[in-house]
């Protein structure tokens, strides 16, 4: 498997045979499923912009 998209296109049983015990996680992530909660980051204390003439 060289591309994560291949995991999304394969049946979970096939990925299980190839990857072993943690295949479910790989298939879910390939399909865009991530059960971890979204944690917002803090904003930077300052920002700046430099413009070249």
N, C-alpha and C positions, 0 to 999 in steps of 0.2 A: 504494500500500500504506500504509494508515494503522494497521494492527494487525499485530503480530508473529505472531499466530495464523494469519493468512492465509498466511504463508510456510510454516508447518508443514503446511497443508492442500494446498498446491500441489505438483505434481511438480517435482523439481529442474531439469528442462529449461526449464520455464516461468519459474522464478525466474532462471535463467541468462540468459534472453532479456531479462527486465526489468532485472535488476541488473548484468549483465555479469560480469567476471572473479571477483569476490569473493562470488558468490552462494552457493557451497557453505558458507561460514562463516555466512552469515545463516540458511540453512536448518537447519544443525546447531544453532545457538544457539536457534532457534525451537522445535526439537524437544527442547531440554534437553541437547544434547550439547556438552560443553566439555572439550577435551583438556588444558587447563592443569592442572597439579598444584595440589592444595589446600595452601595454606601457612597454618598457624595463626598467628594474631596473638599478640603478647605481651599478657599481662593487665595491666590498669592497676595502678600501684603502690599505690593506695588507693581505697576506695569509701566512700560515705556515703549515708544515707537521711534525708530530711527528711519529717516527717509533720505535716500541718496538723491542727489541733484542731477 
